[in-house]
Each structure stands twice: as C-alpha cells, then as structure tokens.
C-alpha cells in the first residue's frame, strides 16, 4: 500500500518516511480492524479534506494511466493484507 510515502512506520528511518499522515506506530492498538478498514476504503468519512485516497474506489481519480482506469488502487486481498499488517502495530 506504500503507507510509508505519507506515514511514519516502526522500523523505518524518519528520513525515509512521509509526514503527511499520522504516525502509524501503535495503530493496531488504537483502532479495531473494522475502523482500520473504513479508514482505507473511505478516509473522507473521518476527514473530508484528506489527501489520502480510497484504496477501494474505482472512479473519480485524475490522470490515471489507461490500463489502470476503473481499477481500485488495491484489490480486496491486498487491502486485507495491509489490514493484517496494521493490526500488528501494537
């Protein structure tokens, strides 16, 4: 999911992590699996001005390569994999 582009993560040096989003250290202890999923698929529900994209959305993106039009940023299994990882961040 390339979370590190915008978020600090445990084990990633600060100069290699983004600072646009919140630090994800401990996110698995702060949020339930359902809350994490909703933040990945509908982040605008928590912050209408967010720059974080919906990883499940299939339309509404700008300047998308023709081969990727109509496809989500992450498939359902990939979202499940990201959620499993985030849940380990206690």
PDB file of N, CA, C and O in Angstrom:
ATOM      1  N   UNK A   1       0.796  -1.209   0.000  1.00  0.00           N
ATOM      2  CA  UNK A   1       0.000   0.000   0.000  1.00  0.00           C
ATOM      3  C   UNK A   1       0.831   1.262   0.000  1.00  0.00           C
ATOM      4  O   UNK A   1       0.291   2.362  -0.114  1.00  0.00           O
ATOM      5  N   UNK A   2       2.153   1.118   0.127  1.00  0.00           N
ATOM      6  CA  UNK A   2       3.070   2.248   0.164  1.00  0.00           C
ATOM      7  C   UNK A   2       2.724   3.255   1.255  1.00  0.00           C
ATOM      8  O   UNK A   2       2.860   4.462   1.056  1.00  0.00           O
ATOM      9  N   UNK A   3       2.284   2.767   2.390  1.00  0.00           N
ATOM     10  CA  UNK A   3       1.914   3.618   3.524  1.00  0.00           C
ATOM     11  C   UNK A   3       3.036   4.584   3.896  1.00  0.00           C
ATOM     12  O   UNK A   3       2.787   5.719   4.303  1.00  0.00           O
ATOM     13  N   UNK A   4       4.281   4.110   3.749  1.00  0.00           N
ATOM     14  CA  UNK A   4       5.453   4.883   4.164  1.00  0.00           C
ATOM     15  C   UNK A   4       5.627   6.172   3.349  1.00  0.00           C
ATOM     16  O   UNK A   4       6.372   7.057   3.770  1.00  0.00           O
ATOM     17  N   UNK A   5       4.980   6.296   2.229  1.00  0.00           N
ATOM     18  CA  UNK A   5       5.071   7.538   1.467  1.00  0.00           C
ATOM     19  C   UNK A   5       4.500   8.717   2.263  1.00  0.00           C
ATOM     20  O   UNK A   5       4.965   9.849   2.125  1.00  0.00           O
ATOM     21  N   UNK A   6       3.500   8.444   3.088  1.00  0.00           N
ATOM     22  CA  UNK A   6       2.824   9.510   3.843  1.00  0.00           C
ATOM     23  C   UNK A   6       2.895   9.344   5.355  1.00  0.00           C
ATOM     24  O   UNK A   6       2.643  10.296   6.093  1.00  0.00           O
ATOM     25  N   UNK A   7       3.238   8.142   5.826  1.00  0.00           N
ATOM     26  CA  UNK A   7       3.191   7.854   7.261  1.00  0.00           C
ATOM     27  C   UNK A   7       4.527   7.347   7.782  1.00  0.00           C
ATOM     28  O   UNK A   7       5.266   6.657   7.079  1.00  0.00           O
ATOM     29  N   UNK A   8       4.822   7.702   9.029  1.00  0.00           N
ATOM     30  CA  UNK A   8       5.944   7.085   9.732  1.00  0.00           C
ATOM     31  C   UNK A   8       5.498   5.693  10.170  1.00  0.00           C
ATOM     32  O   UNK A   8       4.347   5.486  10.555  1.00  0.00           O
ATOM     33  N   UNK A   9       6.427   4.749  10.103  1.00  0.00           N
ATOM     34  CA  UNK A   9       6.153   3.365  10.487  1.00  0.00           C
ATOM     35  C   UNK A   9       7.288   2.841  11.347  1.00  0.00           C
ATOM     36  O   UNK A   9       8.439   3.235  11.160  1.00  0.00           O
ATOM     37  N   UNK A  10       6.977   1.951  12.293  1.00  0.00           N
ATOM     38  CA  UNK A  10       8.045   1.350  13.097  1.00  0.00           C
ATOM     39  C   UNK A  10       9.056   0.643  12.193  1.00  0.00           C
ATOM     40  O   UNK A  10       8.681  -0.060  11.255  1.00  0.00           O
ATOM     41  N   UNK A  11      10.325   0.838  12.486  1.00  0.00           N
ATOM     42  CA  UNK A  11      11.373   0.172  11.730  1.00  0.00           C
ATOM     43  C   UNK A  11      11.810   0.905  10.473  1.00  0.00           C
ATOM     44  O   UNK A  11      12.722   0.458   9.777  1.00  0.00           O
ATOM     45  N   UNK A  12      11.173   2.018  10.179  1.00  0.00           N
ATOM     46  CA  UNK A  12      11.539   2.815   9.003  1.00  0.00           C
ATOM     47  C   UNK A  12      12.187   4.106   9.495  1.00  0.00           C
ATOM     48  O   UNK A  12      11.615   4.825  10.314  1.00  0.00           O
ATOM     49  N   UNK A  13      13.369   4.389   8.995  1.00  0.00           N
ATOM     50  CA  UNK A  13      14.076   5.603   9.404  1.00  0.00           C
ATOM     51  C   UNK A  13      13.245   6.834   9.063  1.00  0.00           C
ATOM     52  O   UNK A  13      12.593   6.878   8.020  1.00  0.00           O
ATOM     53  N   UNK A  14      13.268   7.820   9.931  1.00  0.00           N
ATOM     54  CA  UNK A  14      12.448   9.024   9.775  1.00  0.00           C
ATOM     55  C   UNK A  14      12.649   9.696   8.425  1.00  0.00           C
ATOM     56  O   UNK A  14      11.684  10.172   7.827  1.00  0.00           O
ATOM     57  N   UNK A  15      13.892   9.744   7.930  1.00  0.00           N
ATOM     58  CA  UNK A  15      14.140  10.420   6.657  1.00  0.00           C
ATOM     59  C   UNK A  15      13.596   9.641   5.464  1.00  0.00           C
ATOM     60  O   UNK A  15      13.581  10.161   4.348  1.00  0.00           O
ATOM     61  N   UNK A  16      13.151   8.407   5.677  1.00  0.00           N
ATOM     62  CA  UNK A  16      12.573   7.597   4.608  1.00  0.00           C
ATOM     63  C   UNK A  16      11.050   7.544   4.680  1.00  0.00           C
ATOM     64  O   UNK A  16      10.415   6.929   3.823  1.00  0.00           O
ATOM     65  N   UNK A  17      10.463   8.174   5.679  1.00  0.00           N
ATOM     66  CA  UNK A  17       9.017   8.114   5.880  1.00  0.00           C
ATOM     67  C   UNK A  17       8.386   9.478   5.619  1.00  0.00           C
ATOM     68  O   UNK A  17       9.005  10.521   5.827  1.00  0.00           O
ATOM     69  N   UNK A  18       7.154   9.442   5.163  1.00  0.00           N
ATOM     70  CA  UNK A  18       6.421  10.673   4.933  1.00  0.00           C
ATOM     71  C   UNK A  18       5.865  11.246   6.222  1.00  0.00           C
ATOM     72  O   UNK A  18       5.806  10.570   7.249  1.00  0.00           O
ATOM     73  N   UNK A  19       5.464  12.492   6.149  1.00  0.00           N
ATOM     74  CA  UNK A  19       4.907  13.169   7.323  1.00  0.00           C
ATOM     75  C   UNK A  19       3.544  13.787   7.036  1.00  0.00           C
ATOM     76  O   UNK A  19       3.032  14.563   7.844  1.00  0.00           O
ATOM     77  N   UNK A  20       2.957  13.452   5.902  1.00  0.00           N
ATOM     78  CA  UNK A  20       1.638  13.997   5.556  1.00  0.00           C
ATOM     79  C   UNK A  20       0.568  13.435   6.486  1.00  0.00           C
ATOM     80  O   UNK A  20      -0.293  14.170   6.969  1.00  0.00           O
ATOM     81  N   UNK A  21       0.627  12.126   6.733  1.00  0.00           N
ATOM     82  CA  UNK A  21      -0.352  11.469   7.589  1.00  0.00           C
ATOM     83  C   UNK A  21       0.215  11.202   8.965  1.00  0.00           C
ATOM     84  O   UNK A  21       1.401  11.425   9.208  1.00  0.00           O
ATOM     85  N   UNK A  22      -0.630  10.724   9.869  1.00  0.00           N
ATOM     86  CA  UNK A  22      -0.168  10.450  11.229  1.00  0.00           C
ATOM     87  C   UNK A  22       0.794   9.260  11.285  1.00  0.00           C
ATOM     88  O   UNK A  22       0.790   8.392  10.412  1.00  0.00           O
ATOM     89  N   UNK A  23       1.605   9.248  12.322  1.00  0.00           N
ATOM     90  CA  UNK A  23       2.500   8.127  12.608  1.00  0.00           C
ATOM     91  C   UNK A  23       1.626   6.896  12.855  1.00  0.00           C
ATOM     92  O   UNK A  23       0.654   6.968  13.606  1.00  0.00           O
ATOM     93  N   UNK A  24       1.962   5.784  12.236  1.00  0.00           N
ATOM     94  CA  UNK A  24       1.152   4.568  12.381  1.00  0.00           C
ATOM     95  C   UNK A  24       1.635   3.656  13.504  1.00  0.00           C
ATOM     96  O   UNK A  24       1.078   2.575  13.694  1.00  0.00           O
ATOM     97  N   UNK A  25       2.646   4.063  14.242  1.00  0.00           N
ATOM     98  CA  UNK A  25       3.090   3.273  15.396  1.00  0.00           C
ATOM     99  C   UNK A  25       1.923   3.103  16.361  1.00  0.00           C
ATOM    100  O   UNK A  25       1.295   4.086  16.753  1.00  0.00           O
ATOM    101  N   UNK A  26       1.633   1.884  16.740  1.00  0.00           N
ATOM    102  CA  UNK A  26       0.574   1.606  17.703  1.00  0.00           C
ATOM    103  C   UNK A  26      -0.839   1.679  17.157  1.00  0.00           C
ATOM    104  O   UNK A  26      -1.795   1.568  17.926  1.00  0.00           O
ATOM    105  N   UNK A  27      -1.002   1.863  15.851  1.00  0.00           N
ATOM    106  CA  UNK A  27      -2.345   1.999  15.294  1.00  0.00           C
ATOM    107  C   UNK A  27      -3.188   0.747  15.518  1.00  0.00           C
ATOM    108  O   UNK A  27      -4.408   0.841  15.652  1.00  0.00           O
ATOM    109  N   UNK A  28      -2.555  -0.421  15.560  1.00  0.00           N
ATOM    110  CA  UNK A  28      -3.292  -1.668  15.791  1.00  0.00           C
ATOM    111  C   UNK A  28      -3.871  -1.758  17.193  1.00  0.00           C
ATOM    112  O   UNK A  28      -4.823  -2.504  17.424  1.00  0.00           O
ATOM    113  N   UNK A  29      -3.306  -1.006  18.131  1.00  0.00           N
ATOM    114  CA  UNK A  29      -3.837  -0.971  19.495  1.00  0.00           C
ATOM    115  C   UNK A  29      -4.906   0.112  19.650  1.00  0.00           C
ATOM    116  O   UNK A  29      -5.773   0.020  20.519  1.00  0.00           O
ATOM    117  N   UNK A  30      -4.836   1.125  18.810  1.00  0.00           N
ATOM    118  CA  UNK A  30      -5.773   2.254  18.912  1.00  0.00           C
ATOM    119  C   UNK A  30      -7.068   2.039  18.147  1.00  0.00           C
ATOM    120  O   UNK A  30      -8.124   2.518  18.560  1.00  0.00           O
ATOM    121  N   UNK A  31      -6.991   1.319  17.032  1.00  0.00           N
ATOM    122  CA  UNK A  31      -8.164   1.156  16.171  1.00  0.00           C
ATOM    123  C   UNK A  31      -8.470  -0.315  15.939  1.00  0.00           C
ATOM    124  O   UNK A  31      -7.561  -1.139  15.839  1.00  0.00           O
ATOM    125  N   UNK A  32      -9.743  -0.636  15.856  1.00  0.00           N
ATOM    126  CA  UNK A  32     -10.161  -2.002  15.560  1.00  0.00           C
ATOM    127  C   UNK A  32      -9.935  -2.295  14.081  1.00  0.00           C
ATOM    128  O   UNK A  32      -9.672  -1.390  13.289  1.00  0.00           O
ATOM    129  N   UNK A  33     -10.038  -3.548  13.727  1.00  0.00           N
ATOM    130  CA  UNK A  33      -9.898  -3.953  12.329  1.00  0.00           C
ATOM    131  C   UNK A  33     -10.943  -3.268  11.453  1.00  0.00           C
ATOM    132  O   UNK A  33     -10.637  -2.842  10.339  1.00  0.00           O
ATOM    133  N   UNK A  34     -12.169  -3.163  11.950  1.00  0.00           N
ATOM    134  CA  UNK A  34     -13.227  -2.503  11.189  1.00  0.00           C
ATOM    135  C   UNK A  34     -12.932  -1.015  11.002  1.00  0.00           C
ATOM    136  O   UNK A  34     -13.174  -0.466   9.927  1.00  0.00           O
ATOM    137  N   UNK A  35     -12.410  -0.359  12.043  1.00  0.00           N
ATOM    138  CA  UNK A  35     -12.061   1.058  11.929  1.00  0.00           C
ATOM    139  C   UNK A  35     -10.917   1.260  10.942  1.00  0.00           C
ATOM    140  O   UNK A  35     -10.936   2.202  10.148  1.00  0.00           O
ATOM    141  N   UNK A  36      -9.933   0.386  10.991  1.00  0.00           N
ATOM    142  CA  UNK A  36      -8.823   0.475  10.050  1.00  0.00           C
ATOM    143  C   UNK A  36      -9.308   0.285   8.616  1.00  0.00           C
ATOM    144  O   UNK A  36      -8.904   1.024   7.718  1.00  0.00           O
ATOM    145  N   UNK A  37     -10.168  -0.700   8.404  1.00  0.00           N
ATOM    146  CA  UNK A  37     -10.703  -0.961   7.055  1.00  0.00           C
ATOM    147  C   UNK A  37     -11.431   0.270   6.526  1.00  0.00           C
ATOM    148  O   UNK A  37     -11.224   0.674   5.381  1.00  0.00           O
ATOM    149  N   UNK A  38     -12.266   0.853   7.343  1.00  0.00           N
ATOM    150  CA  UNK A  38     -13.023   2.024   6.911  1.00  0.00           C
ATOM    151  C   UNK A  38     -12.090   3.182   6.568  1.00  0.00           C
ATOM    152  O   UNK A  38     -12.361   3.934   5.632  1.00  0.00           O
ATOM    153  N   UNK A  39     -11.011   3.332   7.300  1.00  0.00           N
ATOM    154  CA  UNK A  39     -10.045   4.391   7.003  1.00  0.00           C
ATOM    155  C   UNK A  39      -9.332   4.147   5.675  1.00  0.00           C
ATOM    156  O   UNK A  39      -8.907   5.096   5.015  1.00  0.00           O
ATOM    157  N   UNK A  40      -9.199   2.891   5.286  1.00  0.00           N
ATOM    158  CA  UNK A  40      -8.574   2.584   3.990  1.00  0.00           C
ATOM    159  C   UNK A  40      -9.544   2.734   2.824  1.00  0.00           C
ATOM    160  O   UNK A  40      -9.150   3.145   1.732  1.00  0.00           O
ATOM    161  N   UNK A  41     -10.809   2.401   3.054  1.00  0.00           N
ATOM    162  CA  UNK A  41     -11.752   2.421   1.930  1.00  0.00           C
ATOM    163  C   UNK A  41     -12.586   3.705   1.858  1.00  0.00           C
ATOM    164  O   UNK A  41     -13.140   4.017   0.804  1.00  0.00           O
ATOM    165  N   UNK A  42     -12.683   4.449   2.959  1.00  0.00           N
ATOM    166  CA  UNK A  42     -13.466   5.698   2.956  1.00  0.00           C
ATOM    167  C   UNK A  42     -12.835   6.723   3.904  1.00  0.00           C
ATOM    168  O   UNK A  42     -13.487   7.154   4.855  1.00  0.00           O
ATOM    169  N   UNK A  43     -11.592   7.119   3.668  1.00  0.00           N
ATOM    170  CA  UNK A  43     -10.918   8.035   4.590  1.00  0.00           C
ATOM    171  C   UNK A  43     -11.605   9.395   4.706  1.00  0.00           C
ATOM    172  O   UNK A  43     -11.460  10.076   5.722  1.00  0.00           O
ATOM    173  N   UNK A  44     -12.344   9.792   3.687  1.00  0.00           N
ATOM    174  CA  UNK A  44     -13.032  11.085   3.724  1.00  0.00           C
ATOM    175  C   UNK A  44     -14.135  11.134   4.771  1.00  0.00           C
ATOM    176  O   UNK A  44     -14.595  12.218   5.127  1.00  0.00           O
ATOM    177  N   UNK A  45     -14.568   9.979   5.270  1.00  0.00           N
ATOM    178  CA  UNK A  45     -15.585   9.955   6.342  1.00  0.00           C
ATOM    179  C   UNK A  45     -15.009  10.467   7.654  1.00  0.00           C
ATOM    180  O   UNK A  45     -15.750  10.932   8.519  1.00  0.00           O
ATOM    181  N   UNK A  46     -13.701  10.383   7.804  1.00  0.00           N
ATOM    182  CA  UNK A  46     -13.051  10.848   9.026  1.00  0.00           C
ATOM    183  C   UNK A  46     -12.518  12.263   8.865  1.00  0.00           C
ATOM    184  O   UNK A  46     -12.427  13.013   9.836  1.00  0.00           O
ATOM    185  N   UNK A  47     -12.164  12.626   7.637  1.00  0.00           N
ATOM    186  CA  UNK A  47     -11.648  13.957   7.349  1.00  0.00           C
ATOM    187  C   UNK A  47     -12.019  14.292   5.908  1.00  0.00           C
ATOM    188  O   UNK A  47     -11.389  13.795   4.974  1.00  0.00           O
ATOM    189  N   UNK A  48     -13.036  15.131   5.719  1.00  0.00           N
ATOM    190  CA  UNK A  48     -13.480  15.459   4.359  1.00  0.00           C
ATOM    191  C   UNK A  48     -12.386  16.097   3.498  1.00  0.00           C
ATOM    192  O   UNK A  48     -12.468  16.062   2.271  1.00  0.00           O
ATOM    193  N   UNK A  49     -11.376  16.673   4.125  1.00  0.00           N
ATOM    194  CA  UNK A  49     -10.301  17.341   3.391  1.00  0.00           C
ATOM    195  C   UNK A  49      -9.051  16.471   3.235  1.00  0.00           C
ATOM    196  O   UNK A  49      -8.000  16.968   2.831  1.00  0.00           O
ATOM    197  N   UNK A  50      -9.155  15.200   3.546  1.00  0.00           N
ATOM    198  CA  UNK A  50      -7.991  14.318   3.490  1.00  0.00           C
ATOM    199  C   UNK A  50      -7.404  14.224   2.083  1.00  0.00           C
ATOM    200  O   UNK A  50      -8.117  14.333   1.085  1.00  0.00           O
ATOM    201  N   UNK A  51      -6.099  14.020   2.028  1.00  0.00           N
ATOM    202  CA  UNK A  51      -5.450  13.754   0.740  1.00  0.00           C
ATOM    203  C   UNK A  51      -5.272  12.248   0.542  1.00  0.00           C
ATOM    204  O   UNK A  51      -4.842  11.800  -0.521  1.00  0.00           O
ATOM    205  N   UNK A  52      -5.603  11.482   1.564  1.00  0.00           N
ATOM    206  CA  UNK A  52      -5.485  10.020   1.463  1.00  0.00           C
ATOM    207  C   UNK A  52      -6.582   9.491   0.527  1.00  0.00           C
ATOM    208  O   UNK A  52      -7.760   9.795   0.712  1.00  0.00           O
ATOM    209  N   UNK A  53      -6.192   8.712  -0.460  1.00  0.00           N
ATOM    210  CA  UNK A  53      -7.198   8.179  -1.384  1.00  0.00           C
ATOM    211  C   UNK A  53      -7.929   6.983  -0.781  1.00  0.00           C
ATOM    212  O   UNK A  53      -7.449   6.343   0.154  1.00  0.00           O
ATOM    213  N   UNK A  54      -9.090   6.705  -1.337  1.00  0.00           N
ATOM    214  CA  UNK A  54      -9.774   5.462  -1.019  1.00  0.00           C
ATOM    215  C   UNK A  54      -9.084   4.360  -1.804  1.00  0.00           C
ATOM    216  O   UNK A  54      -9.017   4.418  -3.032  1.00  0.00           O
ATOM    217  N   UNK A  55      -8.576   3.365  -1.110  1.00  0.00           N
ATOM    218  CA  UNK A  55      -7.860   2.298  -1.798  1.00  0.00           C
ATOM    219  C   UNK A  55      -8.791   1.304  -2.490  1.00  0.00           C
ATOM    220  O   UNK A  55      -8.325   0.435  -3.228  1.00  0.00           O
ATOM    221  N   UNK A  56     -10.099   1.421  -2.263  1.00  0.00           N
ATOM    222  CA  UNK A  56     -11.065   0.523  -2.899  1.00  0.00           C
ATOM    223  C   UNK A  56     -11.834   1.199  -4.028  1.00  0.00           C
ATOM    224  O   UNK A  56     -12.445   0.521  -4.854  1.00  0.00           O
ATOM    225  N   UNK A  57     -11.808   2.508  -4.070  1.00  0.00           N
ATOM    226  CA  UNK A  57     -12.574   3.254  -5.072  1.00  0.00           C
ATOM    227  C   UNK A  57     -12.064   2.937  -6.475  1.00  0.00           C
ATOM    228  O   UNK A  57     -10.875   2.694  -6.682  1.00  0.00           O
ATOM    229  N   UNK A  58     -12.982   2.945  -7.422  1.00  0.00           N
ATOM    230  CA  UNK A  58     -12.647   2.604  -8.809  1.00  0.00           C
ATOM    231  C   UNK A  58     -12.760   3.786  -9.768  1.00  0.00           C
ATOM    232  O   UNK A  58     -12.337   3.688 -10.920  1.00  0.00           O
ATOM    233  N   UNK A  59     -13.321   4.894  -9.309  1.00  0.00           N
ATOM    234  CA  UNK A  59     -13.508   6.022 -10.217  1.00  0.00           C
ATOM    235  C   UNK A  59     -13.212   7.333  -9.492  1.00  0.00           C
ATOM    236  O   UNK A  59     -12.992   7.353  -8.281  1.00  0.00           O
ATOM    237  N   UNK A  60     -13.211   8.410 -10.243  1.00  0.00           N
ATOM    238  CA  UNK A  60     -13.001   9.722  -9.660  1.00  0.00           C
ATOM    239  C   UNK A  60     -11.541  10.135  -9.541  1.00  0.00           C
ATOM    240  O   UNK A  60     -11.248  11.223  -9.046  1.00  0.00           O
ATOM    241  N   UNK A  61     -10.623   9.284  -9.986  1.00  0.00           N
ATOM    242  CA  UNK A  61      -9.210   9.639  -9.949  1.00  0.00           C
ATOM    243  C   UNK A  61      -8.875  10.447 -11.198  1.00  0.00           C
ATOM    244  O   UNK A  61      -9.488  10.268 -12.251  1.00  0.00           O
ATOM    245  N   UNK A  62      -7.911  11.323 -11.070  1.00  0.00           N
ATOM    246  CA  UNK A  62      -7.463  12.129 -12.202  1.00  0.00           C
ATOM    247  C   UNK A  62      -6.116  11.626 -12.700  1.00  0.00           C
ATOM    248  O   UNK A  62      -5.324  11.072 -11.937  1.00  0.00           O
ATOM    249  N   UNK A  63      -5.869  11.825 -13.981  1.00  0.00           N
ATOM    250  CA  UNK A  63      -4.578  11.499 -14.598  1.00  0.00           C
ATOM    251  C   UNK A  63      -4.139  10.064 -14.317  1.00  0.00           C
ATOM    252  O   UNK A  63      -3.015   9.821 -13.877  1.00  0.00           O
ATOM    253  N   UNK A  64      -5.029   9.133 -14.572  1.00  0.00           N
ATOM    254  CA  UNK A  64      -4.760   7.709 -14.358  1.00  0.00           C
ATOM    255  C   UNK A  64      -4.380   7.072 -15.691  1.00  0.00           C
ATOM    256  O   UNK A  64      -4.996   7.346 -16.721  1.00  0.00           O
ATOM    257  N   UNK A  65      -3.368   6.227 -15.659  1.00  0.00           N
ATOM    258  CA  UNK A  65      -2.964   5.502 -16.870  1.00  0.00           C
ATOM    259  C   UNK A  65      -4.147   4.700 -17.403  1.00  0.00           C
ATOM    260  O   UNK A  65      -4.914   4.122 -16.632  1.00  0.00           O
ATOM    261  N   UNK A  66      -4.285   4.671 -18.703  1.00  0.00           N
ATOM    262  CA  UNK A  66      -5.407   3.977 -19.334  1.00  0.00           C
ATOM    263  C   UNK A  66      -5.581   2.545 -18.856  1.00  0.00           C
ATOM    264  O   UNK A  66      -6.708   2.091 -18.656  1.00  0.00           O
ATOM    265  N   UNK A  67      -4.485   1.836 -18.673  1.00  0.00           N
ATOM    266  CA  UNK A  67      -4.553   0.438 -18.241  1.00  0.00           C
ATOM    267  C   UNK A  67      -5.069   0.298 -16.811  1.00  0.00           C
ATOM    268  O   UNK A  67      -5.504  -0.785 -16.420  1.00  0.00           O
ATOM    269  N   UNK A  68      -5.029   1.373 -16.028  1.00  0.00           N
ATOM    270  CA  UNK A  68      -5.473   1.315 -14.626  1.00  0.00           C
ATOM    271  C   UNK A  68      -6.856   1.921 -14.410  1.00  0.00           C
ATOM    272  O   UNK A  68      -7.396   1.828 -13.308  1.00  0.00           O
ATOM    273  N   UNK A  69      -7.439   2.538 -15.432  1.00  0.00           N
ATOM    274  CA  UNK A  69      -8.769   3.151 -15.283  1.00  0.00           C
ATOM    275  C   UNK A  69      -9.790   2.105 -14.880  1.00  0.00           C
ATOM    276  O   UNK A  69      -9.823   0.999 -15.419  1.00  0.00           O
ATOM    277  N   UNK A  70     -10.628   2.481 -13.912  1.00  0.00           N
ATOM    278  CA  UNK A  70     -11.692   1.592 -13.462  1.00  0.00           C
ATOM    279  C   UNK A  70     -11.234   0.528 -12.482  1.00  0.00           C
ATOM    280  O   UNK A  70     -12.030  -0.317 -12.071  1.00  0.00           O
ATOM    281  N   UNK A  71      -9.962   0.554 -12.101  1.00  0.00           N
ATOM    282  CA  UNK A  71      -9.443  -0.422 -11.147  1.00  0.00           C
ATOM    283  C   UNK A  71      -9.167   0.272  -9.818  1.00  0.00           C
ATOM    284  O   UNK A  71      -8.765   1.436  -9.801  1.00  0.00           O
ATOM    285  N   UNK A  72      -9.375  -0.424  -8.716  1.00  0.00           N
ATOM    286  CA  UNK A  72      -9.052   0.181  -7.417  1.00  0.00           C
ATOM    287  C   UNK A  72      -7.538   0.263  -7.244  1.00  0.00           C
ATOM    288  O   UNK A  72      -6.786  -0.427  -7.932  1.00  0.00           O
ATOM    289  N   UNK A  73      -7.103   1.112  -6.321  1.00  0.00           N
ATOM    290  CA  UNK A  73      -5.671   1.191  -6.020  1.00  0.00           C
ATOM    291  C   UNK A  73      -5.164  -0.134  -5.469  1.00  0.00           C
ATOM    292  O   UNK A  73      -4.061  -0.568  -5.798  1.00  0.00           O
ATOM    293  N   UNK A  74      -5.979  -0.779  -4.623  1.00  0.00           N
ATOM    294  CA  UNK A  74      -5.641  -2.097  -4.079  1.00  0.00           C
ATOM    295  C   UNK A  74      -6.827  -3.029  -4.246  1.00  0.00           C
ATOM    296  O   UNK A  74      -7.972  -2.619  -4.052  1.00  0.00           O
ATOM    297  N   UNK A  75      -6.568  -4.260  -4.597  1.00  0.00           N
ATOM    298  CA  UNK A  75      -7.618  -5.282  -4.662  1.00  0.00           C
ATOM    299  C   UNK A  75      -8.016  -5.680  -3.240  1.00  0.00           C
ATOM    300  O   UNK A  75      -7.306  -5.367  -2.285  1.00  0.00           O
ATOM    301  N   UNK A  76      -9.134  -6.361  -3.101  1.00  0.00           N
ATOM    302  CA  UNK A  76      -9.661  -6.737  -1.781  1.00  0.00           C
ATOM    303  C   UNK A  76      -8.631  -7.516  -0.954  1.00  0.00           C
ATOM    304  O   UNK A  76      -8.474  -7.246   0.237  1.00  0.00           O
ATOM    305  N   UNK A  77      -7.934  -8.469  -1.557  1.00  0.00           N
ATOM    306  CA  UNK A  77      -6.941  -9.255  -0.824  1.00  0.00           C
ATOM    307  C   UNK A  77      -5.778  -8.379  -0.367  1.00  0.00           C
ATOM    308  O   UNK A  77      -5.244  -8.574   0.725  1.00  0.00           O
ATOM    309  N   UNK A  78      -5.390  -7.430  -1.184  1.00  0.00           N
ATOM    310  CA  UNK A  78      -4.306  -6.522  -0.808  1.00  0.00           C
ATOM    311  C   UNK A  78      -4.724  -5.639   0.365  1.00  0.00           C
ATOM    312  O   UNK A  78      -3.920  -5.375   1.259  1.00  0.00           O
ATOM    313  N   UNK A  79      -5.966  -5.185   0.367  1.00  0.00           N
ATOM    314  CA  UNK A  79      -6.472  -4.405   1.497  1.00  0.00           C
ATOM    315  C   UNK A  79      -6.449  -5.263   2.756  1.00  0.00           C
ATOM    316  O   UNK A  79      -6.046  -4.794   3.821  1.00  0.00           O
ATOM    317  N   UNK A  80      -6.878  -6.517   2.640  1.00  0.00           N
ATOM    318  CA  UNK A  80      -6.825  -7.433   3.793  1.00  0.00           C
ATOM    319  C   UNK A  80      -5.390  -7.606   4.289  1.00  0.00           C
ATOM    320  O   UNK A  80      -5.161  -7.673   5.496  1.00  0.00           O
ATOM    321  N   UNK A  81      -4.432  -7.677   3.382  1.00  0.00           N
ATOM    322  CA  UNK A  81      -3.020  -7.825   3.761  1.00  0.00           C
ATOM    323  C   UNK A  81      -2.515  -6.586   4.498  1.00  0.00           C
ATOM    324  O   UNK A  81      -1.805  -6.702   5.497  1.00  0.00           O
ATOM    325  N   UNK A  82      -2.877  -5.411   4.012  1.00  0.00           N
ATOM    326  CA  UNK A  82      -2.480  -4.165   4.687  1.00  0.00           C
ATOM    327  C   UNK A  82      -3.108  -4.119   6.069  1.00  0.00           C
ATOM    328  O   UNK A  82      -2.446  -3.738   7.035  1.00  0.00           O
ATOM    329  N   UNK A  83      -4.370  -4.499   6.178  1.00  0.00           N
ATOM    330  CA  UNK A  83      -5.044  -4.505   7.482  1.00  0.00           C
ATOM    331  C   UNK A  83      -4.372  -5.472   8.445  1.00  0.00           C
ATOM    332  O   UNK A  83      -4.200  -5.154   9.621  1.00  0.00           O
ATOM    333  N   UNK A  84      -3.993  -6.641   7.962  1.00  0.00           N
ATOM    334  CA  UNK A  84      -3.313  -7.613   8.816  1.00  0.00           C
ATOM    335  C   UNK A  84      -2.007  -7.032   9.338  1.00  0.00           C
ATOM    336  O   UNK A  84      -1.673  -7.212  10.509  1.00  0.00           O
ATOM    337  N   UNK A  85      -1.264  -6.335   8.478  1.00  0.00           N
ATOM    338  CA  UNK A  85      -0.024  -5.695   8.910  1.00  0.00           C
ATOM    339  C   UNK A  85      -0.309  -4.589   9.942  1.00  0.00           C
ATOM    340  O   UNK A  85       0.328  -4.547  10.994  1.00  0.00           O
ATOM    341  N   UNK A  86      -1.245  -3.714   9.649  1.00  0.00           N
ATOM    342  CA  UNK A  86      -1.548  -2.618  10.568  1.00  0.00           C
ATOM    343  C   UNK A  86      -1.989  -3.137  11.935  1.00  0.00           C
ATOM    344  O   UNK A  86      -1.682  -2.531  12.961  1.00  0.00           O
ATOM    345  N   UNK A  87      -2.700  -4.244  11.945  1.00  0.00           N
ATOM    346  CA  UNK A  87      -3.146  -4.838  13.223  1.00  0.00           C
ATOM    347  C   UNK A  87      -1.983  -5.298  14.081  1.00  0.00           C
ATOM    348  O   UNK A  87      -2.125  -5.409  15.299  1.00  0.00           O
ATOM    349  N   UNK A  88      -0.822  -5.570  13.465  1.00  0.00           N
ATOM    350  CA  UNK A  88       0.354  -5.986  14.244  1.00  0.00           C
ATOM    351  C   UNK A  88       1.052  -4.819  14.907  1.00  0.00           C
ATOM    352  O   UNK A  88       1.891  -5.017  15.785  1.00  0.00           O
ATOM    353  N   UNK A  89       0.718  -3.612  14.503  1.00  0.00           N
ATOM    354  CA  UNK A  89       1.394  -2.433  15.041  1.00  0.00           C
ATOM    355  C   UNK A  89       0.763  -2.042  16.376  1.00  0.00           C
ATOM    356  O   UNK A  89      -0.054  -1.125  16.461  1.00  0.00           O
ATOM    357  N   UNK A  90       1.165  -2.761  17.395  1.00  0.00           N
ATOM    358  CA  UNK A  90       0.613  -2.541  18.745  1.00  0.00           C
ATOM    359  C   UNK A  90       1.512  -1.630  19.476  1.00  0.00           C
ATOM    360  O   UNK A  90       1.250  -1.301  20.633  1.00  0.00           O
TER     361      UNK A  90
END
